[in-house]
Amino acid sequence: MGNSKKTRTRVATFIAAAGVLVMSSGAALMVSASPATAGGEDKPAICHPVNGKGETKTGWNIISPDKASSHIDESQYPNGHYWKHESKDGRHDEYAVNGSCPSPEVPPVDPTVINPQISYTDPNCDHPDQASYTLTVDDLDNIDAALTKVVTGSPVAGGSVQVTVSPKDGFVFEGGQESIAFPEHTFSNAVNCEIVVPPTVVTPAAPTSTDATCDAAPTVTLPSPAPVEEQPQVGRKAAGPVIQTADVDGVRYTVTGELVAGGHVDVDAVALEGFTIAEGATTHWGFDFAEPDCEVAGPGPQTDDGGSSPQEAVNTPQEATATPTVVEAGLTGASDLRGQQGLALLVAGMIMLVVAGGLGMVRPLGGKSRA
């Protein structure tokens, strides 16, 4: 009997342990099981709305169905306040439909009204050979985001261009048009902006001349005021030897020829750079210089009274004659050498007397003088 009691106790203990094991297994299965709908179907995944970091393109995070209790209150589903999280834009926890979350509703946005304008820039002095056009759309910086444009032609100097524009999504034209075709514009040709100063018209003044005289050569006098610094001129060659050049009042005077008695001189005038000669003005002058009569009258043949013939004196060249003058003797007269010879003899005699007197006064050596 004692053995049978022990046996019953062991069997009871075994059965109790097996019951506990079965209960724990059931609880584990219940926890891991997916939520079921009212009809007994498996629950779908959870769509959890998010804002900010981690947000997907649709604004939802997909939550595993086994985490449904953290997002859905089954006691309130589907007609009560069953969600446990709500985003700032009003979206809240939802069951996914066919594996997708609902698309967020985007409130409609009114299109932006725009009024495109076009301007053209023709070639100018800043850009002599450039042409261009400029599109503007109110105060938009990026007009390509608002407009689609079609350009016909080419914006070049002398060319033509036409621009047609249409609005992109989110924009409408002020007048409601689907497109705007601006009038065709023809650009002007390239420009030459070099400043051209017309030349100053000048009339050369006439030079003057003086003929040669017995005491002076001929002269040519160019106009006043005083010549300024001469400017080089290329391509002009003087007809003869250049005597003088001068730049005066926008005119260059060149004197050529032979400036001597019996010679010929030419004076030519040309305009300097920046000047032009007046129409019909004289630009050439010629001067011929005669040889002066420089014959000098001399003494003619002697007449009976010792004079000369007046007619002969005019036509006979002057011959210079010199009358010797004895300045030392203080005499003037005819050419007679006897006076000079006598004077020479007189001086020689006096010298001899002096020598003789000197000899008489000298005592001979070693002797006595006479009484």
Protein Blocks (a to p, Z undefined) as FASTA:
>chain_A
ZZmmmmmmmmmmmmmmmmmmmmmmmmmmmmmpccddfkopacdddddddehehiafkopa
cddfklmmmmpcfklpckbcfbfbdcfkopacdddeehiacddddddddddddddddddd
dddfklmmbccddddehjafblmlmpccddedjddehiacdddddddehiacfklpabdc
dddddddddddfbdcdddddddddddddddddfkbccdddddddddddddddehiacfbd
cfbdcdeehiacddedjddehiacdddddddehiacdehiafbdcdddddddfbdcdddd
ddfkopacfklmmmpccddddddddfknopacdddfklmmmmmmmmmmmmmmmmmmmmmm
pccehiacdZZ
